[in-house]
Amino acid sequence: MAVNSLTDSPIVAFTILLTVIFTVPPIFERLRLPGLVGLLVAGILLGQNGLKLLNPESETINLLSEIGKLYLMFVAGLEIDLEQFRKTRNRSIGFGTLTFLVPMIAGIATGRLFDFGWNASFLIGSLLASHTLLAYPIVSRLGVVTNEAVTVTIGATIFTDTGALLVLAICVGIHGGEFSAMSLAILLGGLAIYTAVILFGFDWAGKEFFRRSGDDVTKLFQLNLVLGIALG
């Protein structure tokens, strides 16, 4: 009981996570294994199926996991060669369409096969169609981020994740009885505005800020600005 009450503290949980991040990957790399594998193993050992030192339901762990996913996607975006991405965007869209539709259709068919409703079947399909950039740190460490195949895959992953989230939002709306053509239009309109702000607004604002500020601002302030953009 004392251990559980201690690990419920956000400070203790955060300290445990930092300790794991700084110690486990170097140990696994000495064993000639990817550091990411060590983090996955540590997560299993410390989670609910192991030592139960980290509670996946706690607000602290949920917050840090969300920040981790956002940071990973942000770093992956920074590594993309935009010129190369523009050259391969048709392939990214084509590959993303296939990697979205094939598991989506398979998930819907599986749901219907087991007598789930259409909404539940579409939800299963969206879960299968969603991908992550979990292996990105390994790819980055190997120095092949600028490879054309990697650029196409990252672009396709962004496409599939966006599509899966849209399907999820629609399924949740239908389940709650709040879905309508107007809500779908608002959702798509918000996505279009968000995309324009990210691709053009943040790009222009970032360039202008660093061009005008030069060496007048501290590195810490620049870091805070970049983190703010990432979370935004």
N, C-alpha and C positions, 0 to 999 in steps of 0.2 A: 504494500500500500504506500509506503514512504517513497519507494522508487517511482511509482506512478505519479504521485503528487509532485515529485521533483521534476520529472520529465514533462509534466504539463506546463511548466513555466516556459514562456516564449524565449527567454534568454538562454535557458539550458538547451532547448531544442536547436536554437540558432548556433550555439557553441558547438554542439555535437556535429551539426552539418558542416560547419567550417572546418572542424578537425578532420572529418572524413574527406572533405574536398582536398585538403592540403597534404594529407598523409597517404591515403589509399592509392590514388593514381600512380605516384612514384614507385610504390612497392610493386604494383602489378607490371609497370613498365620495366622494372629490373628483372621480372620474370618473363620478359618479352611478350607480355600480353597488353592489349590496349587499356589505357587508364579508364576508359569508359566502362569496360567490363567490370573493373574493380568497383566503380561507383554503383553499378547495377547489383553486384553481389552484396555490397555494404547496405544498400537499400533493402534487400531481401532480409538480411540478417537483423537489421535494426527495426524493421517494420512489424506489422501485426502478426506475421507468420514466423517471426524469429524472436528476438529479445524484447520486442514491444517497447523499445526506447523512444520510438517516434510514432505518434498517432496520426495516421493519414487524414483523420476527420478534423483535426485541430485547425483553427484559423491560420496559425502561423505557418504550418506545413503547406496548406492550400495556397497561401499568399506567395510563399517562396517558390513553390512549384510553378505557379503561373508566371512569376517573374523570370524563372529559369527558362521556360518555354519561349517567352517573348524575347529574352536576350539571345537565345540560340537562333531564333529566326531572324533577329535583327543582325547578328553577326554574319549569318549566312547571306543576307541581303547585301551587306557591305562588301563581301568577298566577290560578288557577282560582277563580272566585266560587262558593263551595260552595252558597250558596242557589240560584243560577241552575243549578248543576250538578244539584242535587236535583230542580229543576223539569224539567230536560231529560234526566234519567237514562234514561227509557224510550227516548227517541230515540237517546241514546248507545249503549244496549245494542242497539237495533234496527239502527242504522247499523254498529256494530261487528260484529254478527253477519253482516250482508251482506258487509262488506269483509273478513271472515275466511273465510266459506264459499265465496264466488264464486272468489277466487284459489286457495283450497285445493282445491276440486273441479277447477278448471282444471289445477292442477299435478298432481293425481293422474291425471287423464285423459291429460295429456301424457306422464307417466312410463309409463303402461301402453301408450300408443300406440307408444313407443319400446322396448317389451319390458323395461322395468325391473320389478323385483319390487314387491310391494305395499308393503313397508317403505320402499324407496327412493322409490317414488312418493309416499307420504305425506310423506316428508322434503322432496321437491321442493315439494309443496303447502304445507308449513309455511314454507319459505323465501319463497314468493310471498305468503303470507298475513301475514307479519311486516312491520310498518311502522315508520318512525322519525319523530322530531320534528325532522328536520334543518332544516326551513324555519321552525322556531319563532322563532329570533332575528329573522328578517325580519318575521314577523307581529307580534312584540312591538314592534319598532321603529316599525311603522306604527300602533301604538296601538289595534289591534282585538282584543286578547286577550279582552276581556270580551264581544265579539260572540257571540251565541247559537250561530251556526254554528261558530265556532272552539271554543267550549266543548264542543259536541257532538262535534266532530272529535277533540279531545284525549282526551275520555272514551272514544271509540271506539278510538283508537289504543292506549290502555292495555289495553283489552279484547282487541284483536287480538294484541298482543305477548304477553300472558299466555297466550292460547290457543296461539299458535305455539310458545312455549317449552314448554308442556305436551306438545304433539305431538312436539317435538324430543326431550324427555326420554324419552318412550315409545319413539320410534324407536331412540334410542341404547341403551335397555335391551333391546329386542328384538334388536338387532344383537349385543349383548354376551352374549345368553343369560341376562340377569339380570332380565328383566321378569316380573312376576306380578301377580295381582290385589291381593296384599298391598302390593307396592311402589307400585302406582297409588293405593291407599287412603292410604298414608303420604304420597305426594306431594301428593294433594289435601288431606289433613288439614293438612300443613305449610303449604300455600298459604292455607288458611282461617285458621289461627292467625296467619300473617304478616300477612294482610289486616286481621285484628282488631287486632293490635298497632299497625299503621301508622295505621289510621283512628281508633282509640279510645285506645290506650295512649300513643302519641307525642303525640297531640293534647292529651290531658289533662296529660301530664307537662310538655310545653312551656309550656302555659298556667300551670300551677302554678309552674314554675320562674321564669318572667318576672314573675309576680304577686308572688311572695314575695321575689325578689331585688331588684327595683326598680333603684335606682342603685348598689347595693352591689357589683356585679360590673363588671368592665371590659368594654368593647366587644369586646376581643380574646377574652375568655373566652366571651362570648355567641356570637361567630363560630365558635369552636372547637366549641361545643356544637351549633350548627346544622349544621356540616360533619360532626360525628360522627353526627347523626341522618340526614343525607343518605346517608352511606356505610353506615350501619346498614340 
